[in-house]
Amino acid sequence: MALKITKFLSNKDLRELSTQIDFDFKSFKVVNIGEIDGKIQVVLCDSRALFFLHNGKWTKTLALADSLPSAFVDKGAIKFVVSGADVMRPGILKFESFSKDDIIAVREAEHNTPLCIGIALLSSDEMQKMEKGKAIKNIHHTGDEIWKLTRA
């Protein structure tokens, strides 16, 4: 993995970014924008990736999973989710409330451990009613290149 800092953020840049993504960066000493392997842009706060750019929008990483609504999966889904697979309905045990297209955290149900960040393909109410099919698109998971930078 090659990380390159592409932009050192000024106070003005930070205010604009803070407004854009509704996040307070005041508690961090250094906030930069970096690029992983020339492909994935991340916001680094004191060297820790807290946001990544997905489809033109800054999205929270697993480091901020506690601030997102969640879906909880069974043990059988874990190895697939942490390998980057999308989340299928039979593996989801319970839901918090969310809407279609929301960014959500997917957690292991027994220990509440965040496994991935995904996009809800349906609302939680719609997922509750379905028995099978793809429910959440996995866009960032434990063990991926972004995750490695959330642990800094």
C-alpha positions as CSV (number, residue, x, y, z in Angstrom):
1,M,0.0,0.0,0.0
2,A,1.4,3.4,-1.0
3,L,0.0,6.4,0.8
4,K,0.7,9.9,-0.6
5,I,-0.4,13.1,1.1
6,T,-2.0,15.1,-1.7
7,K,-3.2,18.2,0.2
8,F,-2.2,19.9,3.4
9,L,-5.4,21.5,4.7
10,S,-5.4,25.2,5.7
11,N,-7.8,26.5,8.4
12,K,-10.0,27.7,5.5
13,D,-10.0,24.3,3.9
14,L,-10.9,22.7,7.2
15,R,-13.8,25.0,7.7
16,E,-15.1,24.2,4.2
17,L,-14.6,20.4,4.7
18,S,-16.2,20.5,8.1
19,T,-19.3,22.2,6.7
20,Q,-19.4,19.8,3.8
21,I,-19.3,16.6,5.8
22,D,-20.7,17.9,9.2
23,F,-17.7,17.0,11.3
24,D,-15.6,19.0,13.8
25,F,-11.9,18.7,13.2
26,K,-10.9,21.0,16.0
27,S,-9.5,18.2,18.3
28,F,-7.0,17.1,15.7
29,K,-3.5,18.6,15.3
30,V,-3.0,17.7,11.6
31,V,-5.6,17.1,9.0
32,N,-4.6,16.1,5.4
33,I,-6.0,14.5,2.3
34,G,-4.1,11.5,1.1
35,E,-4.4,9.0,-1.7
36,I,-4.0,5.2,-1.3
37,D,-2.3,3.6,-4.3
38,G,-3.3,6.5,-6.5
39,K,-6.9,5.4,-6.3
40,I,-8.7,6.0,-3.0
41,Q,-8.8,9.5,-1.4
42,V,-8.9,9.7,2.4
43,V,-9.1,12.4,5.1
44,L,-6.3,11.7,7.6
45,C,-6.8,13.2,11.0
46,D,-3.5,12.9,13.0
47,S,-2.5,10.1,10.5
48,R,-5.8,8.2,11.0
49,A,-8.2,7.8,8.1
50,L,-11.7,9.0,9.2
51,F,-13.3,9.6,5.8
52,F,-12.9,8.2,2.3
53,L,-14.2,9.5,-1.0
54,H,-16.9,7.2,-2.4
55,N,-18.8,8.3,-5.6
56,G,-17.8,11.9,-5.0
57,K,-19.0,12.0,-1.4
58,W,-16.9,11.9,1.8
59,T,-17.9,8.8,3.7
60,K,-17.1,7.7,7.3
61,T,-14.6,4.9,7.8
62,L,-14.9,2.0,10.3
63,A,-13.1,4.3,12.7
64,L,-16.4,6.3,13.0
65,A,-18.8,3.3,12.7
66,D,-20.3,4.1,16.1
67,S,-21.9,7.3,14.7
68,L,-23.8,5.3,11.9
69,P,-27.0,3.3,12.0
70,S,-26.2,-0.5,12.0
71,A,-27.3,-3.8,10.7
72,F,-26.2,-6.9,12.7
73,V,-25.1,-10.1,11.0
74,D,-24.7,-13.7,12.2
75,K,-21.4,-15.5,12.6
76,G,-21.8,-17.2,9.2
77,A,-21.7,-13.9,7.4
78,I,-18.5,-12.6,9.0
79,K,-15.9,-14.2,6.7
80,F,-17.7,-13.1,3.6
81,V,-18.3,-9.5,4.8
82,V,-14.7,-9.0,5.9
83,S,-13.6,-10.3,2.5
84,G,-15.6,-7.5,0.8
85,A,-18.8,-9.4,-0.1
86,D,-22.1,-7.6,-0.1
87,V,-24.4,-8.4,2.7
88,M,-27.2,-10.8,1.9
89,R,-30.5,-10.7,3.8
90,P,-30.5,-14.2,5.3
91,G,-27.4,-13.3,7.3
92,I,-28.9,-10.2,8.9
93,L,-30.3,-10.8,12.4
94,K,-31.5,-7.3,13.4
95,F,-31.5,-3.7,12.2
96,E,-31.4,-0.2,13.6
97,S,-33.6,2.3,11.6
98,F,-32.2,3.6,8.3
99,S,-33.4,4.6,4.8
100,K,-32.5,3.3,1.4
101,D,-29.1,4.6,0.2
102,D,-28.0,5.5,3.8
103,I,-24.4,4.8,4.7
104,I,-24.6,2.2,7.5
105,A,-22.3,0.1,9.6
106,V,-22.5,-3.7,9.5
107,R,-21.7,-5.3,12.8
108,E,-21.2,-8.8,14.2
109,A,-24.3,-9.4,16.4
110,E,-22.7,-11.2,19.3
111,H,-19.9,-8.7,20.1
112,N,-21.2,-5.6,18.3
113,T,-17.9,-5.5,16.3
114,P,-18.0,-3.3,13.2
115,L,-17.2,-5.3,10.1
116,C,-17.9,-3.0,7.2
117,I,-19.4,0.2,6.0
118,G,-22.1,-0.2,3.4
119,I,-24.8,1.4,1.4
120,A,-28.4,0.2,2.3
121,L,-30.0,-1.0,-0.9
122,L,-33.4,-0.9,0.9
123,S,-34.7,0.7,4.0
124,S,-34.5,-1.2,7.3
125,D,-38.3,-1.7,7.1
126,E,-38.1,-3.2,3.6
127,M,-35.2,-5.4,4.7
128,Q,-37.2,-6.7,7.6
129,K,-39.9,-8.0,5.3
130,M,-37.6,-9.7,2.8
131,E,-36.2,-13.2,3.2
132,K,-33.4,-13.4,0.7
133,G,-31.4,-11.2,-1.7
134,K,-28.7,-8.5,-1.5
135,A,-29.4,-6.0,1.2
136,I,-26.2,-3.9,1.7
137,K,-23.5,-3.0,-0.7
138,N,-20.1,-3.3,1.0
139,I,-17.8,-0.3,0.3
140,H,-15.2,-0.6,3.0
141,H,-14.4,-3.5,5.3
142,T,-12.1,-4.8,8.0
143,G,-8.7,-5.6,6.5
144,D,-8.9,-3.4,3.4
145,E,-6.5,-0.6,2.5
146,I,-8.6,2.1,4.1
147,W,-9.0,0.0,7.3
148,K,-5.3,-0.2,7.7
149,L,-5.1,3.6,8.0
150,T,-8.0,3.7,10.5
151,R,-5.7,2.0,13.0
152,A,-2.8,4.5,12.9
